[in-house]
Every structure is written in C-alpha cells, then in structure tokens.
Amino acid sequence: MTADIVNLRQARKTKARAASEKRAEENRAKFGRTKRERKDQEANEALRAARLRAHEREGAATDAGKPADDDAS
C-alpha cells in the first residue's frame, strides 16, 4: 500500500483557488450585472436626462436663485 505523493503547496493553492472562485461566484450573483445591463441603464439615464432638459423652461436656471416678488401693497 503506497500513497500518492502530493505536493502540499500545490494542494493548498488549489484549495484556495476553489474557495476564491466560490466566493467570487456568490458575489457575482449578489452584486454583479452584465456589461450590457450597465450600458442599457446608462443609456436610459441619458435619455431621461435629455428629455428632462428638453422640457425645461428658458431662464429657469437663472430665475431659481431669485426670491419671489410678493409686494402686494
């Protein structure tokens, strides 16, 4: 009965890689999004911002800082 010779350093590294891959897989499922999902969201946000800017009144940005005139004397 002879046992197989195992390089302990390689065995530890293999075990560490497997644990790291398992943790990475869990994180991908928990936090990850595909590149396409990120690009789609960025495009939708840009479209929403463009539509919002298109509906702004002219001079609204400059009038926002001025107080309202309520002098009804």
C-alpha positions as CSV (number, residue, x, y, z in Angstrom):
1,M,0.0,0.0,0.0
2,T,1.6,3.1,-1.2
3,A,0.1,6.5,-1.0
4,D,0.2,9.0,-3.8
5,I,2.8,11.7,-3.3
6,V,1.1,15.1,-3.0
7,N,2.8,18.5,-3.2
8,L,1.2,20.3,-0.2
9,R,1.9,23.7,-1.6
10,Q,0.0,22.9,-4.8
11,A,-2.8,21.3,-2.8
12,R,-3.2,24.4,-0.7
13,K,-3.2,26.7,-3.7
14,T,-5.8,24.6,-5.5
15,K,-8.0,24.6,-2.4
16,A,-7.6,28.4,-2.1
17,R,-8.4,29.0,-5.7
18,A,-11.6,26.9,-5.4
19,A,-12.7,28.8,-2.3
20,S,-11.9,32.1,-4.0
21,E,-13.9,31.1,-7.1
22,K,-16.8,30.1,-5.0
23,R,-16.8,33.4,-3.2
24,A,-16.5,35.3,-6.5
25,E,-19.4,33.4,-7.9
26,E,-21.6,34.3,-4.9
27,N,-20.6,37.9,-5.2
28,R,-21.4,37.9,-9.0
29,A,-24.8,36.6,-8.2
30,K,-25.3,39.1,-5.4
31,F,-23.9,42.3,-6.9
32,G,-22.9,41.7,-10.5
33,R,-24.6,43.0,-13.6
34,T,-23.5,42.2,-17.1
35,K,-21.9,44.9,-19.2
36,R,-25.0,45.1,-21.4
37,E,-27.2,45.7,-18.3
38,R,-24.9,48.6,-17.2
39,K,-24.8,50.1,-20.7
40,D,-28.6,49.8,-21.0
41,Q,-29.1,51.6,-17.7
42,E,-26.6,54.3,-18.6
43,A,-28.4,54.8,-22.0
44,N,-31.8,55.0,-20.2
45,E,-30.5,57.5,-17.7
46,A,-29.0,59.7,-20.5
47,L,-32.3,59.6,-22.4
48,R,-34.2,60.6,-19.3
49,A,-31.8,63.5,-18.6
50,A,-32.1,64.6,-22.3
51,R,-35.9,64.5,-22.1
52,L,-35.9,66.5,-18.8
53,R,-33.6,69.1,-20.3
54,A,-35.9,69.4,-23.4
55,H,-38.8,70.3,-21.1
56,E,-37.0,72.9,-19.1
57,R,-38.2,76.5,-19.4
58,E,-35.8,79.0,-20.7
59,G,-34.3,81.1,-18.0
60,A,-35.5,78.7,-15.3
61,A,-32.0,78.1,-14.1
62,T,-31.3,81.8,-13.7
63,D,-34.7,82.5,-12.1
64,A,-34.2,79.8,-9.5
65,G,-31.9,81.8,-7.3
66,K,-34.1,85.0,-7.2
67,P,-36.6,85.5,-4.5
68,A,-40.3,85.8,-5.5
69,D,-41.8,89.3,-5.6
70,D,-44.7,89.3,-3.1
71,D,-45.1,93.1,-2.7
72,A,-48.9,93.4,-2.8
73,S,-49.1,96.9,-1.1
